[in-house]
């Protein structure tokens, strides 16, 4: 069986960008958001969060759910992207 590609697709890239946008809109440093995610029971360093935001690390569903909870949004918001006026 061939190994599956680890390339991040368009929805993953959109989620990464949305995480960064929402984090900065809320005035949170990466370290602060990573701390919130960790406090929710999903250990995350600011380096891991940085790599997720730059689409250099895949964001699995557990990461996505914890980041969404830490940002006080639905995971669907992260997948769909920010609403622009």
C-alpha positions in Angstrom: 0.0 0.0 0.0 1.4 3.4 -1.0 2.0 6.0 1.7 -0.6 8.8 1.8 0.6 12.3 0.9 0.9 14.6 3.9 0.3 17.7 1.7 -2.1 20.1 3.3 -5.1 20.7 1.1 -7.1 23.9 0.5 -9.4 23.4 3.5 -6.4 22.9 5.8 -4.8 26.0 4.4 -8.0 28.0 4.9 -8.3 26.7 8.5 -4.7 27.6 9.2 -5.3 31.2 7.9 -8.6 31.5 9.9 -6.9 30.4 13.1 -4.3 33.1 12.7 -6.9 35.8 11.8 -9.1 35.0 14.8 -6.2 34.8 17.1 -4.9 38.2 16.1 -8.4 39.7 16.2 -8.7 38.6 19.8 -5.3 40.1 20.6 -3.7 36.8 21.5 -0.1 35.8 21.1 0.6 32.3 19.8 1.9 31.4 23.2 -1.4 32.5 24.8 -3.6 30.6 22.5 -1.4 27.5 22.8 -1.7 27.9 26.6 -5.5 28.0 26.3 -5.5 24.9 24.1 -3.3 23.1 26.6 -5.5 24.1 29.5 -8.4 22.5 27.6 -6.5 19.2 27.7 -4.9 19.2 24.3 -1.2 19.8 24.9 0.1 22.4 22.4 3.3 24.5 22.3 3.5 27.9 20.6 5.8 26.2 18.0 3.2 23.7 17.1 0.6 26.4 16.8 3.0 28.5 14.6 3.5 25.5 12.3 -0.2 24.9 12.1 -0.8 28.6 11.2 1.9 28.5 8.5 0.4 25.3 7.1 3.6 23.4 7.9 1.9 21.0 10.2 -1.3 19.2 9.7 -4.1 20.2 12.1 -5.9 17.0 13.1 -9.5 17.0 14.3 -8.6 17.0 17.9 -6.3 20.0 17.5 -9.0 21.8 15.4 -11.7 21.2 18.0 -9.5 22.4 20.9 -8.3 25.5 19.0 -11.9 26.3 18.1 -13.0 26.0 21.7 -10.1 28.1 22.9 -11.1 30.8 20.3 -14.8 30.5 21.4 -16.0 29.5 17.9 -17.4 26.4 16.3 -14.9 24.1 14.5 -17.0 24.8 11.4 -15.9 28.5 11.5 -12.3 27.4 11.2 -13.1 25.2 8.2 -15.2 27.7 6.4 -13.0 30.7 6.9 -13.7 34.1 8.4 -16.8 36.0 7.4 -15.8 39.1 5.5 -18.0 42.2 5.3 
